[in-house]
Amino acid sequence: MAKGFLSVLAFCLCITNAHAGVAVSPKPYILGSVAGFPITNGMVYTWVISLAIILIVRALIQKPRLIPTKGQAVAETVIESVYNLLTPIVGKRVSKQAFPILLGFFVYILMQNWSGLLPGVGTIGTFKNGHFTYFFRPSNADLNATLALAIVSMAVWAWLVLKNEGFVGAVKHIFGNKADRSELSFGIYALLFFVFLSVGFIECISILFRLVSLSFRLYGNVFGGENLINNIMALAPWTKYLLPVPFYFLEILIGVVQALVFTLLVAVYIGSICNHGDEETTEGTLKV
């Protein structure tokens, strides 16, 4: 297995070096249009990876069995591990509602991050008017894609909060007085109303900026990684098959970390309002 992995890595390095030094553009390339709607290389690659995820999952699980196959066992292990990680954060009450989209975020972002290291991504294309246009773009190196993920995540957050807490409950959580009336005098308790009201407005600003933090964090790490590998190859062409290897492993690690960070942050946003610390939160396991 190790020999096969090293062979694939060497193949990636050979093809990736075809245009070493050509930095990943922050702007997606338009490959064509459909009914006036532009089709970019990032969009095409998103469709390719999404289809690949569906096919891989179908191939692993096939027809679910009581005694799982090796592929089904791998899929169940990943699903249950992510479920047990997220359930204490979002709360048992909403875990089964939130889990499918959170698992989807994790798997999709992870595969997109790792797929940016595949041979041909950002290197296979055509020269036009002295400018190189590549056909496949790492999706998460496109700010449009990461912003779309952030918008979807916040829409899911709003839906789960309104469904489980209601509008009044959400407002009380953000602006309400969280002090214990029995432990404070009336004057201090009344004064805290203004304090928590001010904190609530700050929280609203924080909620709006989640779109920026979620999208730019993921975009910056993936986009920076793509340019890092290209520049390393351009700076040291005599060691082009050795020097980039540690950075490939670094990008593999960063891909996992960023997928996990994005998923955990969305889970924390949901749990901060919907998780009331029920006793069943840490006891549940997912049956697949």
N, C-alpha and C positions, 0 to 999 in steps of 0.2 A: 504493500500500500504506500509506504514511504517513497519507494522508488518511482511509483506511478505519479505521486504528487509532485516530486521534484522534476519529472519529465514534463508535466503540464506547466509547472512554473517556468521552466526553461523555454518552453514554447511560447508562453505569454511574453517573456522578456524579449524574445527574438522578434515577434510581431509588433509588440509595443514600441520597439526601438525604431520602427520604420519611419516615424516622424517625431523622434525625440527632439525636444526643444520647442515643439509647436504647442504652446500652452493651451490648456482647455479654455475655450472662450466663455466668458460669463453670459454671453448672449446666444440663445439657441439658433441653429440654422434652419431656415425654412426649406424643406425638401419639395414641397408642392402645396396644392390647395384643393379642397373639395367644396364646391358651391361657394367659393370665395372665402372659405374658412382655412387659415394656414395650418399646414401639417409640419411640425418641427421634428428634428431628429430625436429630441427628448421624448416627444409624444410617441413616436414609433417604438422607441426602446421600452417605454412603459408598457405598451401593448404586448411586446415580445416577452418581457419578463413576467407580466401578469399571466399570460398564456402558459409560460413555462412552469409557474408555481402551480397552476391548476393541474397540469399534466403530471407533475412530480407527485403531488398529493394523491391524485387518482392512482398513479402507479404504485405508490407506497401502500395505500390502504386497500385498493381494489374493492372486494366485497368484504365488509367487516365480519369477523369471525369471533366466536366465543373464545377460542384458543388463538390468539393473534399470531399472524406471521411476523417475520422479522421487520418488514416494512411497517406493518400496523403497530408493532411494539415501539418502533422509533417515533412514529407520529403520536402515539398515546403518551409516551414519555415526555415529549416536548409540550404537548397540550396540558398535561396534568402539572408539569413543573411551572409553566407560566400561570396556570390557574391558581395554584397554591401560593405563588408569589404575589399575585394581584388581589386575591380575595381579602386578606387582612387590610389592604389599603382602601379598596372601594366599599368594603362591607358585605357581609353575607346577603343582605337584603337585595342589593342591586348587582351582585357579582355575576349572576347568570345573564342579566340584561346587558351588562357592559363588556363581559368577557369576549364575545365573538368579535366585536370591533377592535378591542385592545389586542387580541391575538392577531387579527388581520394587520393592524399597524406594525406589530413586531416582526412578523414574517415578511411582510411586503418591504418594509424599510431595510431589514437585514439582507434580503435577496438583492434589492436594488444597490445597496452599498457594496456588497461582495461582487456583484456582476460588473461593476465598473473596472474590475481587475481582469476581466476575461479578455482573451486575445481579440483584437479587432475593434474594441470599444474605444472610440476616440482616435483611432489610427487608420481605419479603412474608410476611404472616401475618394474624393476627386479634386483635382486642381482646376480652378476656374478663375480666369483673369488674375493669375498669380497668387490666388488665395486658396488655401486648402480647406475644403468643407468635408467633414466626416459625417458618415451616415448614422452612426449610433452614438448617443450621448448619455453618460451616466445620469439617470433621471434626477437623482438627488443633488447633482451639481448644477441643476437648473432651479433658480429661485421660484419660478412659476410653479414647479412641482411641489416644492416644500411648502410654499404658501398655501397651495390647494390642500395638502395634508393637514396643515394647521387649521384651515377654515373648517374642514370636515370634522376634525377633533373637537373644535369648540362648538360646532353645531350638535354633535353627539352629547357633549357636556351639558349644553342648555336643555336638550330634550330629556336627558335622564334626570336632571335637577327638577325640571317642571313636572315630569311624570311622577316622581317619587316624593317631592317636597311641596310641589305646587308653587304658584307665584308668591303667595303670602309667606309661605315657609322660607323661600329663598330670600325674600326681602328681610324677614326677621333675622335670618342667619347673618346677612351682610351688615345690616344697620342696627339690629337689636341689641339691647343691653344684656350682656352675658354675665353680669355680676350676680351673686347670690344675695337676694333681698334680705334674707334672714340674718346675714352676717354683717350688714352695713346699716348705718343710720340713713334716715330718709334723705337728708341733704346730700350726702356723698353719693347715694344711689341715684338721685336725680341728676347730679352733676355728671355722672358717668354716662347718662343718656347722650349728652353732647359730645363726650369723648368718643363713644362708639359710633355715633353718627358721623363724625369726622373720619374715623378709621374706615367706615363703610365707603365713603367717597374715594378714599385712597385705594381701597380694595377694588372698586369699579375701574379705576385707572389701571390697576394691575391686571385685571381681567382683560381689558382691551389690549394691553401690551403683550399678552400671551401669544397672540398671532405673530408678533414680531420675534419674540424670544424663541418660540418653537421652530419657526421657519428658518430664521437666520442661523441658529445654532447648528441645525442639521446641514443646511446649505454650506455654511462656512467650512465645516469639517470635511465634507466630501469634496467640495470644490478645491479646497486647499490641498487635500491629499492627491488629487489628480494632477495638479500642477507640480507638486513636490516630486512625484515620481518622474514626470517628464523632464523637469529641470535637473534632477540628479543624473539622469541618463545623458543629458546634453553637456553637463559639466565634466563628466568623467567617462568619455566614450571608450577609453581603453580598458575600463573595468565594467562595461555595460552589462555583463552577465553575472557579476558578483555584487557590486555595490548596491543595486536596487533591491536585492533579496531581503535584507532586514526591513526595508520600508514596505515591502509587500506584506510581510508578517504584521507590521505595525498597522497597516491599513485594514487587514483582516480583523485585528483586535478593535480598532476604532469603529469598524462597521458594526460589530456586536454591541459595543458600548453605546453608540449613538442610537441604535434601534431600541436598546433597553431604556436609555434615558428618555427618549421621546414617549415611549409607552408608559413608563413609570410616572412621568410628569402629568400626562393626561389622567392616569389613574388617581394621582394625588388630587388633582383638580376636582374630580368626581367625588372622591371620598371625603374631601374637606367639607362638603355640604351634606352628602348622602349617608356617610358612615357615622352612625351614632354609637359605635362601640358595642354592638350587640354581642352577646356571649357566644353566639354560633359562628361568629366571623372566622375564628381560627380553627374551627372544627370541620369545616366542609371540605370534601374532595369531589372532584368531577368524575362522573361516570361516563365513559366513552363507549 
